[in-house]
């Protein structure tokens, strides 16, 4: 079932990459990076990591068949529900607080649930990743982060 899901995900990744390469220009007429720059990077990354996951799943499947390993009963639906709820809260916070603060809060809380017990690592990731995205989009690519409904000094 996992390999089937990954193959569907690979098909979607290839389609996304095709659209990014076929419809979006890499450079603008003025020589700056165009609207296709970031989607192309994301598409290539999605295809690469999905192929990697398929190879890993095939390898794990052959190892499991050789060892006669029975899969665990934990399906992970609790994590799915928590992360879906957090995504809804993130959408509300994005509108209220803006891109950077909402991303820091969302990532911090999500990592608290998913990466239990590693509080320092979670705090560092919750600040570094949104900071990097902010610098990349707002400063380097000159694309604004989502605005806040309330003016905060750091958003």
C-alpha positions as a Markdown table, in Angstrom:
| # | Residue | x | y | z |
|---|---|---|---|---|
| 1 | Unk | 0.0 | 0.0 | 0.0 |
| 2 | Unk | 2.9 | 2.4 | 0.8 |
| 3 | Unk | 4.5 | 1.9 | -2.5 |
| 4 | Unk | 1.2 | 2.5 | -4.3 |
| 5 | Unk | 0.7 | 5.7 | -2.4 |
| 6 | Unk | 4.3 | 6.8 | -3.3 |
| 7 | Unk | 3.8 | 6.0 | -6.9 |
| 8 | Unk | 0.7 | 8.2 | -7.0 |
| 9 | Unk | 2.7 | 10.9 | -5.2 |
| 10 | Unk | 5.4 | 10.5 | -7.8 |
| 11 | Unk | 2.9 | 11.0 | -10.6 |
| 12 | Unk | 1.7 | 14.2 | -8.9 |
| 13 | Unk | 5.2 | 15.4 | -8.4 |
| 14 | Unk | 6.1 | 14.8 | -12.0 |
| 15 | Unk | 3.0 | 16.6 | -13.2 |
| 16 | Unk | 3.8 | 19.6 | -10.8 |
| 17 | Unk | 7.3 | 19.7 | -12.2 |
| 18 | Unk | 6.0 | 19.6 | -15.8 |
| 19 | Unk | 3.8 | 22.6 | -15.1 |
| 20 | Unk | 6.6 | 24.4 | -13.4 |
| 21 | Unk | 9.0 | 23.9 | -16.3 |
| 22 | Unk | 6.4 | 24.3 | -19.2 |
| 23 | Unk | 4.3 | 27.2 | -18.0 |
| 24 | Unk | 6.5 | 29.3 | -15.7 |
| 25 | Unk | 9.5 | 31.2 | -16.9 |
| 26 | Unk | 12.8 | 30.8 | -15.0 |
| 27 | Unk | 13.9 | 34.4 | -15.6 |
| 28 | Unk | 12.1 | 37.7 | -16.2 |
| 29 | Unk | 12.8 | 40.0 | -19.1 |
| 30 | Unk | 14.9 | 42.2 | -16.8 |
| 31 | Unk | 17.2 | 39.2 | -15.9 |
| 32 | Unk | 15.8 | 38.6 | -12.4 |
| 33 | Unk | 14.6 | 35.3 | -11.2 |
| 34 | Unk | 11.1 | 34.7 | -12.5 |
| 35 | Unk | 8.0 | 32.9 | -11.2 |
| 36 | Unk | 9.3 | 29.5 | -12.2 |
| 37 | Unk | 12.4 | 29.5 | -10.1 |
| 38 | Unk | 11.1 | 28.3 | -6.8 |
| 39 | Unk | 8.4 | 25.9 | -8.2 |
| 40 | Unk | 11.1 | 24.2 | -10.3 |
| 41 | Unk | 13.3 | 23.7 | -7.3 |
| 42 | Unk | 10.4 | 22.3 | -5.3 |
| 43 | Unk | 9.3 | 20.0 | -8.2 |
| 44 | Unk | 12.8 | 18.6 | -8.6 |
| 45 | Unk | 13.0 | 18.0 | -4.9 |
| 46 | Unk | 9.6 | 16.4 | -4.8 |
| 47 | Unk | 10.5 | 14.0 | -7.6 |
| 48 | Unk | 13.9 | 13.2 | -6.1 |
| 49 | Unk | 12.7 | 12.5 | -2.6 |
| 50 | Unk | 9.7 | 10.5 | -3.7 |
| 51 | Unk | 11.9 | 8.3 | -5.8 |
| 52 | Unk | 14.2 | 7.9 | -2.8 |
| 53 | Unk | 11.2 | 7.0 | -0.6 |
| 54 | Unk | 10.1 | 4.4 | -3.2 |
| 55 | Unk | 13.5 | 2.8 | -3.2 |
| 56 | Unk | 13.6 | 2.8 | 0.6 |
| 57 | Unk | 10.1 | 1.3 | 0.8 |
| 58 | Unk | 11.1 | -1.4 | -1.7 |
| 59 | Unk | 14.2 | -2.2 | 0.3 |
| 60 | Unk | 12.3 | -2.2 | 3.6 |
| 61 | Unk | 9.6 | -4.4 | 2.0 |
| 62 | Unk | 12.1 | -7.0 | 0.9 |
| 63 | Unk | 13.7 | -7.0 | 4.4 |
| 64 | Unk | 10.3 | -7.3 | 6.1 |
| 65 | Unk | 9.4 | -10.2 | 3.8 |
| 66 | Unk | 12.7 | -12.0 | 4.6 |
| 67 | Unk | 12.3 | -11.4 | 8.4 |
| 68 | Unk | 8.5 | -12.1 | 8.5 |
| 69 | Unk | 7.9 | -8.9 | 10.4 |
| 70 | Unk | 4.3 | -8.1 | 11.4 |
| 71 | Unk | 3.4 | -4.4 | 11.2 |
| 72 | Unk | 2.4 | -2.7 | 14.4 |
| 73 | Unk | -1.2 | -1.8 | 15.2 |
| 74 | Unk | -0.5 | 1.9 | 15.6 |
| 75 | Unk | -1.9 | 3.5 | 12.5 |
| 76 | Unk | -0.9 | 7.1 | 13.3 |
| 77 | Unk | -4.4 | 8.6 | 12.8 |
| 78 | Unk | -4.1 | 10.6 | 16.1 |
| 79 | Unk | -1.1 | 12.4 | 14.6 |
| 80 | Unk | -3.0 | 13.1 | 11.4 |
| 81 | Unk | -6.0 | 14.6 | 13.3 |
| 82 | Unk | -3.7 | 16.7 | 15.5 |
| 83 | Unk | -1.7 | 18.0 | 12.5 |
| 84 | Unk | -4.9 | 18.8 | 10.6 |
| 85 | Unk | -6.2 | 20.7 | 13.5 |
| 86 | Unk | -2.9 | 22.6 | 13.7 |
| 87 | Unk | -3.1 | 23.4 | 10.0 |
| 88 | Unk | -6.6 | 25.0 | 10.5 |
| 89 | Unk | -5.2 | 27.0 | 13.5 |
| 90 | Unk | -2.2 | 28.0 | 11.4 |
| 91 | Unk | -4.5 | 29.4 | 8.7 |
| 92 | Unk | -6.3 | 31.5 | 11.3 |
| 93 | Unk | -3.0 | 32.7 | 12.8 |
| 94 | Unk | -1.6 | 33.4 | 9.4 |
| 95 | Unk | -4.4 | 35.9 | 8.8 |
| 96 | Unk | -4.2 | 37.4 | 12.3 |
| 97 | Unk | -0.5 | 37.6 | 13.0 |
| 98 | Unk | 1.1 | 37.4 | 9.5 |
| 99 | Unk | 3.5 | 34.9 | 7.9 |
| 100 | Unk | 6.5 | 34.9 | 10.2 |
| 101 | Unk | 4.9 | 34.8 | 13.7 |
| 102 | Unk | 2.3 | 32.3 | 12.6 |
| 103 | Unk | 4.9 | 30.0 | 11.1 |
| 104 | Unk | 7.0 | 30.1 | 14.3 |
| 105 | Unk | 4.0 | 29.2 | 16.4 |
| 106 | Unk | 2.7 | 26.5 | 14.1 |
| 107 | Unk | 6.1 | 24.8 | 13.7 |
| 108 | Unk | 6.9 | 25.0 | 17.4 |
| 109 | Unk | 3.6 | 23.4 | 18.4 |
| 110 | Unk | 3.7 | 20.8 | 15.5 |
| 111 | Unk | 7.3 | 19.8 | 16.5 |
| 112 | Unk | 6.2 | 19.5 | 20.1 |
| 113 | Unk | 3.7 | 16.8 | 19.1 |
| 114 | Unk | 5.8 | 15.1 | 16.4 |
| 115 | Unk | 9.3 | 15.3 | 17.8 |
| 116 | Unk | 8.6 | 14.7 | 21.5 |
| 117 | Unk | 11.3 | 15.3 | 24.1 |
| 118 | Unk | 13.7 | 17.3 | 21.9 |
| 119 | Unk | 12.7 | 20.8 | 23.2 |
| 120 | Unk | 15.9 | 22.7 | 22.3 |
| 121 | Unk | 16.0 | 21.2 | 18.8 |
| 122 | Unk | 12.3 | 22.0 | 18.3 |
| 123 | Unk | 12.8 | 25.6 | 19.5 |
| 124 | Unk | 15.8 | 26.1 | 17.2 |
| 125 | Unk | 13.9 | 24.6 | 14.2 |
| 126 | Unk | 10.8 | 26.6 | 14.9 |
| 127 | Unk | 12.8 | 29.9 | 14.7 |
| 128 | Unk | 15.4 | 29.0 | 12.1 |
| 129 | Unk | 13.1 | 27.6 | 9.4 |
| 130 | Unk | 10.6 | 30.5 | 9.3 |
| 131 | Unk | 13.5 | 33.0 | 9.5 |
| 132 | Unk | 15.2 | 31.3 | 6.5 |
| 133 | Unk | 11.9 | 31.4 | 4.5 |
| 134 | Unk | 11.4 | 35.0 | 5.5 |
| 135 | Unk | 14.9 | 36.0 | 4.4 |
| 136 | Unk | 14.6 | 34.0 | 1.2 |
| 137 | Unk | 11.2 | 35.4 | 0.2 |
| 138 | Unk | 11.1 | 38.9 | 1.6 |
| 139 | Unk | 14.7 | 39.9 | 1.2 |
| 140 | Unk | 16.2 | 37.8 | -1.6 |
| 141 | Unk | 13.2 | 37.2 | -3.9 |
| 142 | Unk | 11.5 | 40.4 | -2.9 |
| 143 | Unk | 8.2 | 38.6 | -2.4 |
| 144 | Unk | 6.1 | 39.7 | 0.6 |
| 145 | Unk | 5.1 | 37.3 | 3.3 |
| 146 | Unk | 1.4 | 37.2 | 4.1 |
| 147 | Unk | 0.3 | 40.4 | 5.9 |
| 148 | Unk | -1.2 | 40.5 | 9.4 |
| 149 | Unk | -4.6 | 41.7 | 10.3 |
| 150 | Unk | -2.9 | 43.4 | 13.3 |
| 151 | Unk | 0.3 | 45.4 | 12.9 |
| 152 | Unk | 3.0 | 43.6 | 14.9 |
| 153 | Unk | 6.6 | 45.0 | 15.0 |
| 154 | Unk | 8.2 | 41.8 | 13.7 |
| 155 | Unk | 5.7 | 40.7 | 11.0 |
